[in-house]
Amino acid sequence: MTLDEQQAREKAQHLYDTYTSRGDVLNYFSTLYQQAQGDASAIPWADQQVNTHFKDWAERQQLQGNNRRALVVGCGLGDDAEYLASLGFQVTAFDIAPEAIEWSKRRFPETQVHYEAANLFALPQAWQQTFDFILEIYTIQTLPYELRSRAMECISLCLAPGGDLLVICRGTESEERDGKIPSPLSRQSLSVFQSCGLQEVAFDDFYDQEEPPGVASASTITYPTIPENPFPTSARSNPLSLANHQWVLVLVAGWQSQPATNTRTWRAT
């Protein structure tokens, strides 16, 4: 991590602390994009490239949209949404910050993605049970703990019967409410999706390559067109232990909106 990146994260954290102390965290995101004034380096999560964990997963699964409908939660500057569209999905991507949506449209003037400013906790009713594939990366873990369960419920409502949900986030064995962002998610907290009627079909943990080595978590869903066990048997192992590591675990869990025969799998690299 460069000094500029560290300073950007510290500035973003300070702004986050200010808004959470007011009980106004949802307006934090819009303010952060406003203050960035078109400088993506001021947005800690704006890498201006497809999330590498998502892209690796999609390539392993040979993911194809086949004109199915996809939703990107908290789309930021649009890279993941554009990648999904390139795979043949009809993509709707939303962010609570109107500034992020307009920024995305400027970056991709010929886009096929439908970008929309929307609040996760007050999504259009027409989106309920609509999307065949939903992608959520690092959004839930930027929310205060008291909003996370509700966020997962709102995401679940958008999944069509038989649809797939992929969640990628930094993970931990036990969550600490230190107010820092991004704050890792525990596997137990992700179980809210199951309480919403979804079934976990895959769970993967692995080390990421960030500095410092980071806890990345991801929920992966397998498609009906993909083999039941998307990860080779030789790659399975027991879950990683965090006993001697502060930043090591990446959780990948998958849910499907109808009962699936897939068994939970683990992969360590």
N, C-alpha and C positions, 0 to 999 in steps of 0.2 A: 504494500500500500504506500503510495506516495504521500508527501507532506500535504499537497493540495487535497488529495482524497480524504486524508484524516481530518483536515480542517473543515471540509465540506460536511463530513459526518458529524463532527462536533457541533457545527452551526445548526444542522438539521435536528440534532438531539436537543439542543437548547430551545429551539422553536417548539419542538414537540412537548418538552417539559412545560413550557409556557401555556400552551393550549390545553394540555391535560389538567393542569392546575386550575384552569377555568371551567373544566368539564365540557370543553368545546373541541374535542379532538378531531371531529370530522372536518372542521374548517381549517385544520392544520395543513392538509394536503394542498388545498387551493392556494393558501398563502405561500407555501414553499415553492410552488410552481411560479407564482407571481414574482416572488423575490429572485428567482433564478434568472428572469429576464432573457430567456432563450439560451442560457448557458447550461447544457446538460450536466456538466461536471458538478453543478451545485445540487443535483438530485442524486442522492447516494445510490439509488437502485437503477438509475438510468444508464445502462451500459451501451445503449444504442446498438445492440445486437441480440439475436435470439438467445434465450437462456440455454446454456450449454447442457444442463441436466435434461431439460425438456427435449432439446434437439437429439441428444443421444438416445433417449427413450423412444422418441418417434421413429428414429432410423432403425433401431432394433426391432420395433414392432411393425416396420414397413407401413406406417400409418397412412391411410388414404381417406380423404373426406368423402368422395363419391357423392358430392352435392348435399351432404348432411349438414345440419345446422349446428354451429358451434358458438359458445359464449366464452369470452375472455373477461375474467373478473379483475378489476383494478389494472387496466391495460397499460397505464403509464404512457410511454412514448410510442407504443404500437408495434414493436418488433415481433413479439410472439404472435400477435394477431395477424400480422402480415405473413408470417411463416405458415400459420394454419391455413390461411387463404391460398397460399401457394400449393398446399397439399390437396386442394379441391373442396374445402369446406365453405359453406356460406357463413361468414363470420360476423357476429355482432360483438363489439368490444366496448366496454364502458369503464368510466372512471368518475369518481366523485368530483374531481377537479376539472371544471370546464377548460381551464388553461391547458391541461394535459391533452384533452381531446382536440383542441384547436392546433396544438403543437404537432400532434400526430398527423392531422390532415395536411399540415404544411410540409411535413417530412415526406408524406406519401401522396402526392397530388393525384396520382392515377389509381388510387387504392380501390379495391373491390370490397373492403371491409366497411361495415356500417358502424361508425363511431358515434357514441352517444354519452353525454354527461348524465350520470344517474347515481343515485344513492343506493348502496347495497341494501339498506334497511327499508327502502321504499321503492322497490323496483316495479316497472310496469306490470300490471296484472296479466297482460297478454304474454309475458315471458314465462308464466308458470307452466311447468311440464312441457316445455317447448323444445329444449335443446338436446341434441343427441350426444354432444360432447361438451364438457365444461372444463376449462383450464383455470386453475387458481395457483399463482406463484407468489409467495412472500407477502400476500395481502393480509391474510388473517393475523399473521404474527406482528403486524404493525399496529394492530388495534389493542386497546386496553383489555385486560383479562375479562372484565365484566361484559364486554361486547362480543367476545369470540364465539360463544355457543350460539348466540342469536345470528351471527354472521354465517355460521355453518348451516343453520336452519334455512336461512334465506337463499343460500346457494343451492341447497338440496331441492327447494321448491321449483327451481328452474329446470331440473333434469327431467327429460322425457322418459316414459316407460321404456326400459331396456337401454337407456342411455348410460354413458360412461363419464366419470368424474376423475380428473387427474389433479392432485394437489401436491405441490412441491414447496417445501419449507425447511428451514433449519430446525434440527430436532435436539431433544434432550431427554434424559430419563425422568427427570423431575423438574418442573417449572419453578423458577424463582421470580417473584414479582418485584423486579428491581427497576421497572420503568424504562429500561433501555430498549432501543429498537435497532435492528429487528430482534425481538425476544423469541427464543426457540420454543417450539411446541413439543409437548410430550405425546407419546402414542396414546396415552389415556385420554388426553383432551381431544384428539382426533376421533375418538369413538363416538362423538356426538353425531357424526354422519350415520353411524349404524342405528342410533336411536331415532333417526329420521326415516328409517325404513330402507336404507341402502345396505348393501352387503359388500364387505371388504373382499376383494378378489386377489390382491397382491400387495405385499409390503416389502420394501427393500431399504436397506441401510448401507451407506458407503461413505468414504471420506471424500470431501471436496478438495479443491486445489487453491482455495483462496488464502490470503494472508490476513490474520493467522488462519491456519486450517480451520474450516468452519463447519458448523453443524448445519447440514442441509437436510430438509425433510421433504419428502414428496409422496403424494398419494397417487398410485397409478391404477388405472382401470384397464382391464383387457377387453378388447373388442370381440364380438362373436366371430369375426373373420380371422382372429389370431388364435394360435394354439392355447389350450387351457392353461398350461404352465409356460409363461412367456420367458422365464429365465431357465437356462439349462440346468439339469440336475447337478452337474458337476460344480456349478457355481453356488449351490446352496450351502449355508453354514448357519451356525447359531448366531443370534443377535450379538452385535458388538457390545462390549462392556465399557462404560464410561468411568470405571473406578479410578483410573489414573490419568484421565484426559479431561480437559475442560472444553475443548472444541474438536469433537471428532465424529459425532454421529450424524448421518444423513438418513432421515426416515422417508420411506416411500410407501405409501399405502394406497390401495385402490378400492373404489366403491362402484357398485353397479346398482341401478334402480330396480332390478328384478333379481330374484334368487339366482345365483350362478353356481356352477359346479367347480369353479376354480378354487384351488387350495392356496393358502397363504404361502408366500415364498420369501426367502431372505437371500441377499447377495452381498458379499463383502469384497471390496477391492483394495 
